[in-house]
Amino acid sequence: MKNTYNIITIGCQMNKADSERVAGFLDRHGYVAVGEAMLSDVVVVTTCGIRQSAEDRIYGIIPRIKKKNPECKLVLTGCLSQREDVRRRLAEYVDYWMPISELPNMADILAIGVMQAKPVGPCEYLAIDPKHQSNFNAFVPIGNGCNNFCAYCVVPYARGREVYRPAEEVVAEVENLVAKGYKEITLIAQNVNSYRSPGEDQEVDFPSLLRRVNDVAGQFWIRFSTSHPKDMSEELIKAVAECHKACEYIHLPAQSGDDGILAAMNRKYSSYYYKGLIRMIRSYLPDVGITTDIIVGFPSETKDQFEHTAQLFKEVKYDMAYISQYSPRPGTAAARLKDDVPKAEKKKREEFLMGILRETALENNKKHIGKNVEVLIDGYKKGSLVGKTRTSKTVMVGVSQGIDTSDFVGKFIEAKVVKARDFGLEAIYIRKL
């Protein structure tokens, strides 16, 4: 009987992409995926250390798995795999600690119980063919690591310095996916904007890579994430505008609207610079969807400084924002600062920004009423089709009786918007594209 495996993924798109490569690796080494960790021979947990809430999840999940399935080999990878305090806390439950870059050596761990000292390049694991969870959208990592060392962030310590895949390797993966019928390709890295192809293709930066992916034959959308404002260039914005497969959607984390807090965060830009980028983006892409990340309650953040972030929300009019309450992360520069904004105040600030966001998002969405939009369908809900627009807005699409929608998932359709909600649209089906 073949050995079985189960993968639990916590965190960001990059972690999901990493887990898909772990799955691909295990499949090719004769393991069979099962849906229940408690019944698995091997359990892999891909961890996230960006927020305390994500870290806390593993302290509940891992002991529970090992107690109910003591014979399994439990492998911990991801952002927390090299944290000494995490290793001490989970030592009795975790069998193998594996930095994701060591994935090419995983067979040795499972076969003989030790990690062989085989040299592995920090980006080598990205060449492993993934086993995608979806059959129509896929994350394609273009690199790994980060050089920015934002004061609150563990990524440079957890994943190391930036390394990137050769452009030809990225394009080949996209070509393979499109040939299989994939309709949405998301290029991902901790900072896609600083991409530079290694080796002979060093002249290929991210705008150039985007254009090469756009030239791949087939009907599909291109998205990318995440962008750092200090590296967002006019050349990239221009490339998005000119590449017809690139979606009119930009995720641009601001983190704060106050210059003092931005400096304390080591973000390397000002609020004035950030707002200038937004104006430039909208000059090239008038109907663009813009989303952001924000941290409230960073150490020493005053009410006046928070008000600058609230003002940023009012000026930019985001379509969506991922707002988090600051929590200190071990090993980061900010962890040495006093976490002096009370929990209740952090929650209050988060809720205040959400109130502004709901108003601006609804205002933005109302502009789509009466317009026809292209939608990629990803499921069904309450008798309607559910999908996303090129600008990453969720749409519920009503369909007339008599139209067979059984094969619509993973397909493009045209729909007419008839109603706007704060974080979504309602539309009626027109035709299949």
Rosetta blueprint (number, residue, H / E / L):
1 M L
2 K L
3 N L
4 T E
5 Y E
6 N E
7 I E
8 I E
9 T E
10 I L
11 G L
12 C L
13 Q H
14 M H
15 N H
16 K H
17 A H
18 D H
19 S H
20 E H
21 R H
22 V H
23 A H
24 G H
25 F H
26 L H
27 D H
28 R H
29 H L
30 G L
31 Y L
32 V E
33 A E
34 V L
35 G L
36 E L
37 A H
38 M H
39 L H
40 S L
41 D L
42 V E
43 V E
44 V E
45 V E
46 T E
47 T E
48 C L
49 G L
50 I L
51 R L
52 Q H
53 S H
54 A H
55 E H
56 D H
57 R H
58 I H
59 Y H
60 G H
61 I H
62 I H
63 P H
64 R H
65 I H
66 K H
67 K H
68 K H
69 N L
70 P L
71 E L
72 C L
73 K E
74 L E
75 V E
76 L E
77 T E
78 G E
79 C L
80 L L
81 S L
82 Q L
83 R L
84 E H
85 D H
86 V H
87 R H
88 R H
89 R H
90 L H
91 A L
92 E L
93 Y L
94 V L
95 D L
96 Y E
97 W E
98 M L
99 P L
100 I H
101 S H
102 E H
103 L H
104 P H
105 N H
106 M H
107 A H
108 D H
109 I H
110 L H
111 A H
112 I H
113 G L
114 V L
115 M L
116 Q L
117 A L
118 K L
119 P L
120 V L
121 G L
122 P L
123 C L
124 E H
125 Y H
126 L H
127 A H
128 I L
129 D L
130 P L
131 K L
132 H L
133 Q L
134 S L
135 N L
136 F L
137 N E
138 A E
139 F E
140 V E
141 P E
142 I L
143 G E
144 N E
145 G L
146 C L
147 N L
148 N L
149 F L
150 C L
151 A L
152 Y L
153 C L
154 V L
155 V H
156 P H
157 Y H
158 A H
159 R H
160 G L
161 R L
162 E L
163 V E
164 Y E
165 R L
166 P L
167 A H
168 E H
169 E H
170 V H
171 V H
172 A H
173 E H
174 V H
175 E H
176 N H
177 L H
178 V H
179 A H
180 K L
181 G L
182 Y L
183 K L
184 E E
185 I E
186 T E
187 L E
188 I E
189 A L
190 Q L
191 N L
192 V H
193 N H
194 S H
195 Y L
196 R E
197 S L
198 P L
199 G H
200 E H
201 D H
202 Q L
203 E L
204 V L
205 D E
206 F H
207 P H
208 S H
209 L H
210 L H
211 R H
212 R H
213 V H
214 N H
215 D L
216 V L
217 A L
218 G L
219 Q L
220 F L
221 W E
222 I E
223 R E
224 F E
225 S E
226 T L
227 S L
228 H L
229 P H
230 K H
231 D H
232 M L
233 S L
234 E H
235 E H
236 L H
237 I H
238 K H
239 A H
240 V H
241 A H
242 E H
243 C L
244 H L
245 K L
246 A E
247 C L
248 E L
249 Y E
250 I E
251 H E
252 L L
253 P L
254 A L
255 Q E
256 S L
257 G L
258 D L
259 D H
260 G H
261 I H
262 L H
263 A H
264 A H
265 M L
266 N L
267 R L
268 K L
269 Y L
270 S L
271 S H
272 Y H
273 Y H
274 Y H
275 K H
276 G H
277 L H
278 I H
279 R H
280 M H
281 I H
282 R H
283 S H
284 Y H
285 L L
286 P L
287 D L
288 V L
289 G E
290 I E
291 T E
292 T E
293 D E
294 I E
295 I E
296 V E
297 G L
298 F L
299 P L
300 S L
301 E L
302 T L
303 K H
304 D H
305 Q H
306 F H
307 E H
308 H H
309 T H
310 A H
311 Q H
312 L H
313 F H
314 K H
315 E H
316 V H
317 K L
318 Y L
319 D L
320 M E
321 A E
322 Y E
323 I E
324 S E
325 Q E
326 Y L
327 S L
328 P L
329 R L
330 P L
331 G L
332 T L
333 A H
334 A H
335 A H
336 R H
337 L L
338 K L
339 D L
340 D L
341 V L
342 P L
343 K H
344 A H
345 E H
346 K H
347 K H
348 K H
349 R H
350 E H
351 E H
352 F H
353 L H
354 M H
355 G H
356 I H
357 L H
358 R H
359 E H
360 T H
361 A H
362 L H
363 E H
364 N H
365 N H
366 K H
367 K L
368 H L
369 I L
370 G L
371 K L
372 N E
373 V E
374 E E
375 V E
376 L E
377 I E
378 D E
379 G E
380 Y E
381 K E
382 K L
383 G L
384 S E
385 L E
386 V E
387 G E
388 K E
389 T E
390 R L
391 T L
392 S L
393 K L
394 T E
395 V E
396 M E
397 V E
398 G E
399 V L
400 S L
401 Q L
402 G L
403 I L
404 D L
405 T L
406 S L
407 D L
408 F L
409 V L
410 G L
411 K L
412 F E
413 I E
414 E E
415 A E
416 K E
417 V E
418 V E
419 K E
420 A E
421 R E
422 D L
423 F L
424 G E
425 L E
426 E E
427 A E
428 I E
429 Y E
430 I E
431 R E
432 K E
433 L L
